[in-house]
Amino acid sequence: MAKSPEEEHPHKALGWAARDSSGVLSPFPFSRRENGDDDVTIKILYCGVCHSDLHSCKNEWGVSSYPLVPGHEIVGVVTKVGKAVTKFKVDDKVGVGVMVSSCKKCDCCKQDLENYCPQMMLTYNSINHDGTKNYGGYSDMIVVDQHYVLRFPDNMPLDAGAPLLCAGITVYSPMMYYGMTEVGRHLGVAGLGGLGHVAVKIGKAMGLKVTVISTSPKKESEAINSLGADSFLVSTDPAKLKAAMGTMDYIIDTVSAVHPLLPLLSLLKLNGKLITVGLPEKPLELPIFPLVLGRRLVGGSDIGGIKETQEMLDFCAKHNITADIELIKMDQINTAMERLAKSDVRYRFVIDVGNSKL
């Protein structure tokens, strides 16, 4: 006989949820499933605040289902493991990123590309096979299949490392896939926010020359002196744009607002690559002439599989790469979301869940 919802989801949890497209979050009690044979139960200590959380809370992509508990940059400690779990034990430091399930059988899954599986389930705002909803990391605990849990490096701080579970893999994966790793090549990073500042650090660790492309001149000093970029280009300065035309091998476009692509394409050399990872709520205009005349490529990328995400964490730990964060308590999340909408954060909010009153 099928189990009742109360039997399937007996673990009481507390989180903060948006109830409608106003995006305002407030305390929300709910339940998690029982720890199964392949499951890991995690006490959440930190959760990064991604720009996609803001999009989702306000239903700016038109796919939000309320109530919605955001959060997919989750770090914590294991409190329970199922009898079939071999990868983790109680008290291990672990992370959970953007996805918590996939079919494990399709070509994508067999290639360690679970993030492209047609049955991939997001950490939040997705529906399980039993009809129940997935709730994210703005909460005190979570239960996840061991396959989708990541080992957190011992030398990586949990709070500043949390955003790497989304921001880190979002820029690392396209750099690896599109071959944007040749030492000495020139990488442009468009947008210096949560994704962009991590892209600068990873690019420099890979031996690339890195130029930050931004609309904000006031970010120049921090880009060069704090983050280690080699140069800074103000994208609203026509003279500087003209001088930089045809100088870059690759550009990672992290901008999540609607913006023109033509200026970025003009910066690329012959055979240059423009890879977009930001997700604006409206379509962008793609001019074809610069692509054809410069044999340039425009591509996209969506996080990475579990194997690659672990590789990214280990790479960042080896090179002492973390996110620059502002630590907040859970009851400060609405103010943080308002600031995030104005790009008023250097560079990622992280919720100190373990020390917050939920």
Secondary structure, DSSP 4 states (H G I P E B T S, - for coil): -PPPHHHHS-EEEEEEEE-STT--EEEEEEEE----TTEEEEEEEEEEE-HHHHHHHTTTTS---SSB-----EEEEEEEE-TT--S--TT-EEEE-SEEE--S-SHHHHTT-GGG-TT-EESSS-B-TTSPBP--SSBSEEEEEGGGEEEPPTTS-HHHHGGGGTHHHHHHHHHHHTTTT-TT-EEEEE--SHHHHHHHHHHHHTT-EEEEEES-GGGHHIIIIIS--SEEEETT-HHHHHHTTT-EEEEEE---S---SHHHHHTEEEEEEEEE----SSPPP--SHHHHHHT-EEEE-----HHHHHHHHHHHHHTT----EEEE-GGGHHHHHHHHHTT-SSSEEEE-GGGS--
